[in-house]
C-alpha cells in the first residue's frame, strides 16, 4: 500500500549554533541549492486543545513562523528518518567534547577570517 504525499513525514536532526534541532516536515529536496537540504511544509504539534505547552517546541514554532522553505547545510545534518507518527519538535544542547569518540559536523567555517585574501 503506497503512502499518500500528505501522509509522508520526515524527522530531521541537525546542528545549528551549538544546538541540535529536531524538526518535522512533509517535503525534502536537494536539487535547488548545491550542498543544502531544502525543507518545506514544517509540521508542529497541535497546541489548540492542550493546556501544557512545550517551551522548546514553542521556540521553534516562533523561529520558523512564516517560513515557507528552509535550507539546511548538508554538513550540519545528523540524521533524516521517515516516520509514521509525529513527535515533538525540540532544540537540545549539542554533545560537548569528551574522551569518547562522538560524531562531529564538518567545520562550518572553512576559511580563516583573520587572514586577508591573497
N, CA, C and O atoms as a GROMACS GRO file, in nm:
protein
  472
    1UNK      N    1   0.084  -0.119   0.000
    1UNK     CA    2   0.000   0.000   0.000
    1UNK      C    3   0.088   0.125   0.000
    1UNK      O    4   0.166   0.145   0.093
    2UNK      N    5   0.077   0.205  -0.101
    2UNK     CA    6   0.158   0.327  -0.112
    2UNK      C    7   0.104   0.435  -0.019
    2UNK      O    8  -0.017   0.447   0.002
    3UNK      N    9   0.197   0.514   0.036
    3UNK     CA   10   0.154   0.624   0.122
    3UNK      C   11   0.128   0.747   0.037
    3UNK      O   12   0.196   0.770  -0.063
    4UNK      N   13   0.030   0.825   0.076
    4UNK     CA   14  -0.003   0.949   0.007
    4UNK      C   15   0.100   1.055   0.047
    4UNK      O   16   0.150   1.053   0.159
    5UNK      N   17   0.131   1.148  -0.044
    5UNK     CA   18   0.229   1.252  -0.011
    5UNK      C   19   0.195   1.329   0.117
    5UNK      O   20   0.285   1.367   0.192
    6UNK      N   21   0.066   1.352   0.143
    6UNK     CA   22   0.029   1.425   0.265
    6UNK      C   23   0.049   1.342   0.391
    6UNK      O   24   0.048   1.397   0.501
    7UNK      N   25   0.068   1.209   0.376
    7UNK     CA   26   0.095   1.122   0.491
    7UNK      C   27   0.245   1.108   0.517
    7UNK      O   28   0.284   1.061   0.624
    8UNK      N   29   0.329   1.147   0.422
    8UNK     CA   30   0.473   1.136   0.438
    8UNK      C   31   0.520   1.237   0.541
    8UNK      O   32   0.484   1.355   0.534
    9UNK      N   33   0.602   1.191   0.636
    9UNK     CA   34   0.652   1.278   0.741
    9UNK      C   35   0.798   1.243   0.769
    9UNK      O   36   0.832   1.127   0.787
   10UNK      N   37   0.883   1.346   0.771
   10UNK     CA   38   1.025   1.326   0.796
   10UNK      C   39   1.065   1.394   0.927
   10UNK      O   40   1.019   1.504   0.958
   11UNK      N   41   1.152   1.326   1.001
   11UNK     CA   42   1.214   1.386   1.120
   11UNK      C   43   1.357   1.420   1.080
   11UNK      O   44   1.432   1.332   1.038
   12UNK      N   45   1.394   1.546   1.093
   12UNK     CA   46   1.527   1.592   1.054
   12UNK      C   47   1.600   1.642   1.178
   12UNK      O   48   1.551   1.728   1.250
   13UNK      N   49   1.718   1.585   1.202
   13UNK     CA   50   1.803   1.630   1.314
   13UNK      C   51   1.927   1.693   1.253
   13UNK      O   52   1.991   1.637   1.164
   14UNK      N   53   1.962   1.815   1.304
   14UNK     CA   54   2.078   1.884   1.250
   14UNK      C   55   2.137   1.977   1.355
   14UNK      O   56   2.071   2.016   1.451
   15UNK      N   57   2.266   2.010   1.334
   15UNK     CA   58   2.336   2.103   1.421
   15UNK      C   59   2.310   2.246   1.376
   15UNK      O   60   2.306   2.276   1.256
   16UNK      N   61   2.290   2.336   1.474
   16UNK     CA   62   2.277   2.479   1.446
   16UNK      C   63   2.316   2.556   1.571
   16UNK      O   64   2.252   2.543   1.675
   17UNK      N   65   2.422   2.637   1.561
   17UNK     CA   66   2.468   2.722   1.671
   17UNK      C   67   2.481   2.648   1.804
   17UNK      O   68   2.418   2.685   1.902
   18UNK      N   69   2.562   2.544   1.807
   18UNK     CA   70   2.590   2.463   1.927
   18UNK      C   71   2.466   2.394   1.985
   18UNK      O   72   2.464   2.358   2.102
   19UNK      N   73   2.364   2.376   1.903
   19UNK     CA   74   2.244   2.304   1.944
   19UNK      C   75   2.212   2.195   1.843
   19UNK      O   76   2.260   2.198   1.729
   20UNK      N   77   2.131   2.101   1.886
   20UNK     CA   78   2.077   2.000   1.795
   20UNK      C   79   1.929   2.031   1.779
   20UNK      O   80   1.853   2.030   1.876
   21UNK      N   81   1.888   2.057   1.657
   21UNK     CA   82   1.747   2.084   1.626
   21UNK      C   83   1.684   1.954   1.577
   21UNK      O   84   1.747   1.876   1.505
   22UNK      N   85   1.562   1.931   1.617
   22UNK     CA   86   1.483   1.818   1.565
   22UNK      C   87   1.351   1.877   1.518
   22UNK      O   88   1.271   1.926   1.597
   23UNK      N   89   1.329   1.870   1.387
   23UNK     CA   90   1.207   1.926   1.330
   23UNK      C   91   1.138   1.820   1.244
   23UNK      O   92   1.198   1.719   1.207
   24UNK      N   93   1.012   1.845   1.213
   24UNK     CA   94   0.932   1.754   1.130
   24UNK      C   95   0.884   1.830   1.007
   24UNK      O   96   0.844   1.946   1.015
   25UNK      N   97   0.889   1.761   0.892
   25UNK     CA   98   0.847   1.824   0.766
   25UNK      C   99   0.786   1.720   0.674
   25UNK      O  100   0.809   1.600   0.688
   26UNK      N  101   0.706   1.768   0.580
   26UNK     CA  102   0.641   1.680   0.483
   26UNK      C  103   0.717   1.669   0.351
   26UNK      O  104   0.693   1.577   0.274
   27UNK      N  105   0.809   1.761   0.325
   27UNK     CA  106   0.876   1.762   0.196
   27UNK      C  107   1.025   1.792   0.210
   27UNK      O  108   1.063   1.886   0.280
   28UNK      N  109   1.109   1.712   0.143
   28UNK     CA  110   1.254   1.732   0.140
   28UNK      C  111   1.302   1.726  -0.004
   28UNK      O  112   1.247   1.652  -0.085
   29UNK      N  113   1.405   1.805  -0.036
   29UNK     CA  114   1.466   1.800  -0.169
   29UNK      C  115   1.609   1.850  -0.156
   29UNK      O  116   1.644   1.916  -0.057
   30UNK      N  117   1.692   1.819  -0.255
   30UNK     CA  118   1.829   1.868  -0.251
   30UNK      C  119   1.874   1.930  -0.382
   30UNK      O  120   1.992   1.961  -0.398
   31UNK      N  121   1.785   1.950  -0.475
   31UNK     CA  122   1.829   1.998  -0.605
   31UNK      C  123   1.836   2.151  -0.620
   31UNK      O  124   1.898   2.198  -0.715
   32UNK      N  125   1.776   2.229  -0.533
   32UNK     CA  126   1.772   2.374  -0.552
   32UNK      C  127   1.908   2.442  -0.535
   32UNK      O  128   1.955   2.509  -0.627
   33UNK      N  129   1.972   2.426  -0.422
   33UNK     CA  130   2.100   2.489  -0.394
   33UNK      C  131   2.199   2.379  -0.358
   33UNK      O  132   2.174   2.301  -0.266
   34UNK      N  133   2.309   2.372  -0.430
   34UNK     CA  134   2.408   2.268  -0.408
   34UNK      C  135   2.460   2.273  -0.264
   34UNK      O  136   2.499   2.379  -0.215
   35UNK      N  137   2.461   2.157  -0.197
   35UNK     CA  138   2.514   2.148  -0.062
   35UNK      C  139   2.414   2.176   0.048
   35UNK      O  140   2.449   2.176   0.166
   36UNK      N  141   2.289   2.200   0.010
   36UNK     CA  142   2.186   2.230   0.109
   36UNK      C  143   2.067   2.136   0.092
   36UNK      O  144   2.035   2.094  -0.019
   37UNK      N  145   2.003   2.102   0.204
   37UNK     CA  146   1.879   2.025   0.202
   37UNK      C  147   1.764   2.125   0.209
   37UNK      O  148   1.758   2.207   0.300
   38UNK      N  149   1.674   2.117   0.114
   38UNK     CA  150   1.557   2.205   0.110
   38UNK      C  151   1.445   2.138   0.189
   38UNK      O  152   1.404   2.026   0.157
   39UNK      N  153   1.396   2.205   0.293
   39UNK     CA  154   1.292   2.151   0.380
   39UNK      C  155   1.169   2.240   0.370
   39UNK      O  156   1.176   2.361   0.396
   40UNK      N  157   1.056   2.179   0.332
   40UNK     CA  158   0.931   2.254   0.318
   40UNK      C  159   0.821   2.189   0.401
   40UNK      O  160   0.832   2.074   0.444
   41UNK      N  161   0.716   2.264   0.423
   41UNK     CA  162   0.597   2.217   0.495
   41UNK      C  163   0.633   2.166   0.634
   41UNK      O  164   0.609   2.049   0.667
   42UNK      N  165   0.692   2.255   0.716
   42UNK     CA  166   0.725   2.220   0.854
   42UNK      C  167   0.597   2.189   0.931
   42UNK      O  168   0.494   2.252   0.910
   43UNK      N  169   0.606   2.091   1.021
   43UNK     CA  170   0.490   2.046   1.096
   43UNK      C  171   0.520   2.058   1.245
   43UNK      O  172   0.626   2.014   1.291
   44UNK      N  173   0.427   2.117   1.320
   44UNK     CA  174   0.439   2.128   1.464
   44UNK      C  175   0.316   2.067   1.529
   44UNK      O  176   0.212   2.053   1.464
   45UNK      N  177   0.328   2.030   1.656
   45UNK     CA  178   0.215   1.972   1.729
   45UNK      C  179   0.098   2.070   1.735
   45UNK      O  180   0.118   2.192   1.736
   46UNK      N  181  -0.022   2.016   1.738
   46UNK     CA  182  -0.142   2.098   1.752
   46UNK      C  183  -0.158   2.136   1.898
   46UNK      O  184  -0.185   2.049   1.982
   47UNK      N  185  -0.142   2.263   1.931
   47UNK     CA  186  -0.150   2.308   2.070
   47UNK      C  187  -0.283   2.375   2.102
   47UNK      O  188  -0.299   2.432   2.211
   48UNK      N  189  -0.378   2.369   2.010
   48UNK     CA  190  -0.504   2.440   2.031
   48UNK      C  191  -0.588   2.378   2.144
   48UNK      O  192  -0.669   2.448   2.205
   49UNK      N  193  -0.570   2.250   2.171
   49UNK     CA  194  -0.653   2.186   2.274
   49UNK      C  195  -0.569   2.130   2.390
   49UNK      O  196  -0.614   2.039   2.459
   50UNK      N  197  -0.448   2.184   2.411
   50UNK     CA  198  -0.365   2.138   2.523
   50UNK      C  199  -0.341   2.252   2.620
   50UNK      O  200  -0.334   2.369   2.582
   51UNK      N  201  -0.328   2.217   2.747
   51UNK     CA  202  -0.301   2.317   2.850
   51UNK      C  203  -0.152   2.341   2.868
   51UNK      O  204  -0.110   2.453   2.896
   52UNK      N  205  -0.071   2.235   2.852
   52UNK     CA  206   0.073   2.246   2.871
   52UNK      C  207   0.140   2.264   2.736
   52UNK      O  208   0.117   2.187   2.643
   53UNK      N  209   0.222   2.368   2.726
   53UNK     CA  210   0.293   2.397   2.601
   53UNK      C  211   0.441   2.371   2.625
   53UNK      O  212   0.499   2.420   2.722
   54UNK      N  213   0.503   2.293   2.537
   54UNK     CA  214   0.645   2.263   2.547
   54UNK      C  215   0.723   2.387   2.504
   54UNK      O  216   0.708   2.432   2.390
   55UNK      N  217   0.808   2.444   2.593
   55UNK     CA  218   0.878   2.568   2.558
   55UNK      C  219   0.976   2.553   2.443
   55UNK      O  220   0.996   2.647   2.366
   56UNK      N  221   1.039   2.436   2.428
   56UNK     CA  222   1.135   2.420   2.318
   56UNK      C  223   1.063   2.414   2.184
   56UNK      O  224   1.111   2.469   2.085
   57UNK      N  225   0.947   2.348   2.181
   57UNK     CA  226   0.871   2.344   2.055
   57UNK      C  227   0.815   2.482   2.024
   57UNK      O  228   0.810   2.523   1.907
   58UNK      N  229   0.774   2.554   2.126
   58UNK     CA  230   0.721   2.689   2.105
   58UNK      C  231   0.830   2.781   2.051
   58UNK      O  232   0.803   2.867   1.967
   59UNK      N  233   0.955   2.764   2.098
   59UNK     CA  234   1.068   2.842   2.047
   59UNK      C  235   1.087   2.814   1.898
   59UNK      O  236   1.107   2.907   1.820
   60UNK      N  237   1.082   2.687   1.859
   60UNK     CA  238   1.097   2.651   1.718
   60UNK      C  239   0.982   2.704   1.635
   60UNK      O  240   1.002   2.752   1.523
   61UNK      N  241   0.862   2.694   1.688
   61UNK     CA  242   0.744   2.744   1.616
   61UNK      C  243   0.760   2.893   1.586
   61UNK      O  244   0.729   2.938   1.475
   62UNK      N  245   0.809   2.970   1.683
   62UNK     CA  246   0.830   3.114   1.662
   62UNK      C  247   0.945   3.140   1.567
   62UNK      O  248   0.938   3.230   1.483
   63UNK      N  249   1.053   3.061   1.578
   63UNK     CA  250   1.169   3.080   1.491
   63UNK      C  251   1.135   3.055   1.345
   63UNK      O  252   1.185   3.125   1.256
   64UNK      N  253   1.050   2.955   1.319
   64UNK     CA  254   1.015   2.920   1.182
   64UNK      C  255   0.880   2.976   1.138
   64UNK      O  256   0.828   2.938   1.033
   65UNK      N  257   0.822   3.066   1.217
   65UNK     CA  258   0.695   3.127   1.182
   65UNK      C  259   0.708   3.204   1.050
   65UNK      O  260   0.798   3.286   1.035
   66UNK      N  261   0.620   3.177   0.957
   66UNK     CA  262   0.621   3.244   0.829
   66UNK      C  263   0.720   3.187   0.728
   66UNK      O  264   0.728   3.235   0.616
   67UNK      N  265   0.796   3.084   0.767
   67UNK     CA  266   0.894   3.025   0.677
   67UNK      C  267   0.824   2.929   0.581
   67UNK      O  268   0.755   2.836   0.623
   68UNK      N  269   0.842   2.952   0.453
   68UNK     CA  270   0.785   2.865   0.351
   68UNK      C  271   0.878   2.749   0.324
   68UNK      O  272   0.835   2.635   0.308
   69UNK      N  273   1.008   2.780   0.318
   69UNK     CA  274   1.109   2.680   0.288
   69UNK      C  275   1.236   2.719   0.362
   69UNK      O  276   1.272   2.836   0.365
   70UNK      N  277   1.305   2.622   0.422
   70UNK     CA  278   1.432   2.649   0.487
   70UNK      C  279   1.539   2.561   0.423
   70UNK      O  280   1.510   2.451   0.377
   71UNK      N  281   1.661   2.610   0.420
   71UNK     CA  282   1.773   2.538   0.360
   71UNK      C  283   1.874   2.506   0.470
   71UNK      O  284   1.926   2.596   0.536
   72UNK      N  285   1.902   2.378   0.489
   72UNK     CA  286   1.994   2.333   0.593
   72UNK      C  287   2.120   2.282   0.526
   72UNK      O  288   2.111   2.199   0.435
   73UNK      N  289   2.238   2.329   0.568
   73UNK     CA  290   2.362   2.280   0.507
   73UNK      C  291   2.375   2.128   0.525
   73UNK      O  292   2.349   2.076   0.634
   74UNK      N  293   2.415   2.059   0.419
   74UNK     CA  294   2.426   1.912   0.424
   74UNK      C  295   2.522   1.867   0.534
   74UNK      O  296   2.499   1.763   0.597
   75UNK      N  297   2.629   1.943   0.558
   75UNK     CA  298   2.726   1.900   0.659
   75UNK      C  299   2.673   1.919   0.802
   75UNK      O  300   2.736   1.873   0.896
   76UNK      N  301   2.559   1.986   0.819
   76UNK     CA  302   2.500   2.003   0.951
   76UNK      C  303   2.399   1.894   0.984
   76UNK      O  304   2.358   1.879   1.099
   77UNK      N  305   2.359   1.816   0.884
   77UNK     CA  306   2.258   1.711   0.903
   77UNK      C  307   2.318   1.597   0.985
   77UNK      O  308   2.427   1.549   0.955
   78UNK      N  309   2.246   1.555   1.086
   78UNK     CA  310   2.285   1.439   1.166
   78UNK      C  311   2.214   1.316   1.112
   78UNK      O  312   2.276   1.212   1.089
   79UNK      N  313   2.082   1.329   1.092
   79UNK     CA  314   2.003   1.213   1.050
   79UNK      C  315   1.868   1.258   0.998
   79UNK      O  316   1.812   1.359   1.044
   80UNK      N  317   1.816   1.181   0.902
   80UNK     CA  318   1.681   1.204   0.849
   80UNK      C  319   1.608   1.071   0.854
   80UNK      O  320   1.659   0.970   0.804
   81UNK      N  321   1.490   1.070   0.913
   81UNK     CA  322   1.408   0.949   0.922
   81UNK      C  323   1.271   0.979   0.865
   81UNK      O  324   1.215   1.086   0.888
   82UNK      N  325   1.217   0.883   0.790
   82UNK     CA  326   1.076   0.891   0.752
   82UNK      C  327   1.001   0.821   0.863
   82UNK      O  328   1.028   0.705   0.891
   83UNK      N  329   0.907   0.889   0.926
   83UNK     CA  330   0.838   0.836   1.043
   83UNK      C  331   0.688   0.824   1.018
   83UNK      O  332   0.633   0.890   0.930
   84UNK      N  333   0.624   0.739   1.096
   84UNK     CA  334   0.480   0.721   1.085
   84UNK      C  335   0.404   0.818   1.174
   84UNK      O  336   0.292   0.859   1.143
   85UNK      N  337   0.466   0.853   1.287
   85UNK     CA  338   0.398   0.936   1.386
   85UNK      C  339   0.486   1.056   1.421
   85UNK      O  340   0.607   1.043   1.437
   86UNK      N  341   0.424   1.171   1.432
   86UNK     CA  342   0.496   1.293   1.465
   86UNK      C  343   0.529   1.297   1.613
   86UNK      O  344   0.445   1.264   1.697
   87UNK      N  345   0.650   1.339   1.644
   87UNK     CA  346   0.691   1.364   1.781
   87UNK      C  347   0.692   1.513   1.807
   87UNK      O  348   0.631   1.591   1.733
   88UNK      N  349   0.760   1.553   1.912
   88UNK     CA  350   0.766   1.693   1.948
   88UNK      C  351   0.895   1.753   1.891
   88UNK      O  352   1.004   1.701   1.913
   89UNK      N  353   0.881   1.862   1.818
   89UNK     CA  354   0.998   1.934   1.768
   89UNK      C  355   1.071   1.993   1.888
   89UNK      O  356   1.009   2.041   1.982
   90UNK      N  357   1.205   1.989   1.884
   90UNK     CA  358   1.279   2.037   2.001
   90UNK      C  359   1.418   2.085   1.964
   90UNK      O  360   1.470   2.057   1.857
   91UNK      N  361   1.476   2.160   2.058
   91UNK     CA  362   1.613   2.206   2.050
   91UNK      C  363   1.683   2.156   2.175
   91UNK      O  364   1.632   2.173   2.286
   92UNK      N  365   1.799   2.093   2.157
   92UNK     CA  366   1.876   2.048   2.273
   92UNK      C  367   2.022   2.087   2.254
   92UNK      O  368   2.065   2.116   2.143
   93UNK      N  369   2.097   2.087   2.363
   93UNK     CA  370   2.239   2.120   2.356
   93UNK      C  371   2.313   2.011   2.280
   93UNK      O  372   2.285   1.892   2.297
   94UNK      N  373   2.407   2.052   2.197
   94UNK     CA  374   2.492   1.955   2.126
   94UNK      C  375   2.584   1.889   2.228
   94UNK      O  376   2.620   1.951   2.329
   95UNK      N  377   2.623   1.763   2.204
   95UNK     CA  378   2.714   1.697   2.298
   95UNK      C  379   2.846   1.772   2.306
   95UNK      O  380   2.899   1.817   2.205
   96UNK      N  381   2.897   1.786   2.426
   96UNK     CA  382   3.025   1.854   2.447
   96UNK      C  383   3.138   1.755   2.425
   96UNK      O  384   3.119   1.634   2.433
   97UNK      N  385   3.255   1.807   2.397
   97UNK     CA  386   3.372   1.722   2.375
   97UNK      C  387   3.402   1.641   2.500
   97UNK      O  388   3.396   1.692   2.612
   98UNK      N  389   3.432   1.517   2.480
   98UNK     CA  390   3.467   1.430   2.591
   98UNK      C  391   3.572   1.332   2.543
   98UNK      O  392   3.618   1.340   2.429
   99UNK      N  393   3.609   1.240   2.628
   99UNK     CA  394   3.708   1.140   2.590
   99UNK      C  395   3.650   1.037   2.494
   99UNK      O  396   3.725   0.966   2.427
  100UNK      N  397   3.519   1.029   2.487
  100UNK     CA  398   3.456   0.933   2.396
  100UNK      C  399   3.461   0.988   2.254
  100UNK      O  400   3.470   1.110   2.234
  101UNK      N  401   3.454   0.901   2.158
  101UNK     CA  402   3.453   0.943   2.018
  101UNK      C  403   3.309   0.969   1.977
  101UNK      O  404   3.229   0.877   1.967
  102UNK      N  405   3.277   1.096   1.952
  102UNK     CA  406   3.144   1.130   1.906
  102UNK      C  407   3.154   1.188   1.766
  102UNK      O  408   3.258   1.242   1.728
  103UNK      N  409   3.047   1.177   1.690
  103UNK     CA  410   3.045   1.235   1.556
  103UNK      C  411   3.040   1.386   1.565
  103UNK      O  412   2.972   1.442   1.651
  104UNK      N  413   3.111   1.449   1.477
  104UNK     CA  414   3.112   1.595   1.474
  104UNK      C  415   3.077   1.642   1.334
  104UNK      O  416   3.110   1.576   1.236
  105UNK      N  417   3.012   1.757   1.325
  105UNK     CA  418   2.980   1.808   1.190
  105UNK      C  419   3.106   1.857   1.121
  105UNK      O  420   3.205   1.889   1.186
  106UNK      N  421   3.102   1.862   0.990
  106UNK     CA  422   3.210   1.918   0.912
  106UNK      C  423   3.223   2.065   0.951
  106UNK      O  424   3.122   2.131   0.972
  107UNK      N  425   3.344   2.118   0.963
  107UNK     CA  426   3.358   2.258   1.006
  107UNK      C  427   3.277   2.353   0.919
  107UNK      O  428   3.285   2.349   0.796
  108UNK      N  429   3.201   2.438   0.983
  108UNK     CA  430   3.115   2.532   0.911
  108UNK      C  431   3.197   2.648   0.853
  108UNK      O  432   3.159   2.705   0.750
  109UNK      N  433   3.308   2.682   0.916
  109UNK     CA  434   3.390   2.793   0.868
  109UNK      C  435   3.516   2.735   0.806
  109UNK      O  436   3.609   2.696   0.877
  110UNK      N  437   3.520   2.730   0.674
  110UNK     CA  438   3.632   2.667   0.605
  110UNK      C  439   3.740   2.767   0.568
  110UNK      O  440   3.838   2.731   0.503
  111UNK      N  441   3.724   2.890   0.606
  111UNK     CA  442   3.825   2.990   0.579
  111UNK      C  443   3.863   3.059   0.710
  111UNK      O  444   3.787   3.057   0.806
  112UNK      N  445   3.978   3.119   0.711
  112UNK     CA  446   4.028   3.190   0.828
  112UNK      C  447   3.988   3.337   0.815
  112UNK      O  448   4.036   3.406   0.726
  113UNK      N  449   3.903   3.384   0.903
  113UNK     CA  450   3.854   3.522   0.895
  113UNK      C  451   3.964   3.624   0.926
  113UNK      O  452   3.956   3.739   0.882
  114UNK      N  453   4.066   3.585   1.000
  114UNK     CA  454   4.170   3.679   1.040
  114UNK      C  455   4.270   3.707   0.928
  114UNK      O  456   4.338   3.809   0.931
  115UNK      N  457   4.278   3.618   0.831
  115UNK     CA  458   4.372   3.638   0.719
  115UNK      C  459   4.304   3.714   0.606
  115UNK      O  460   4.190   3.687   0.570
  116UNK      N  461   4.377   3.807   0.551
  116UNK     CA  462   4.327   3.878   0.435
  116UNK      C  463   4.340   3.788   0.312
  116UNK      O  464   4.434   3.709   0.303
  117UNK      N  465   4.248   3.797   0.217
  117UNK     CA  466   4.259   3.714   0.096
  117UNK      C  467   4.383   3.750   0.017
  117UNK      O  468   4.426   3.866   0.014
  118UNK      N  469   4.440   3.650  -0.046
  118UNK     CA  470   4.563   3.670  -0.123
  118UNK      C  471   4.533   3.706  -0.266
  118UNK      O  472   4.625   3.727  -0.345
   0.00000   0.00000   0.00000
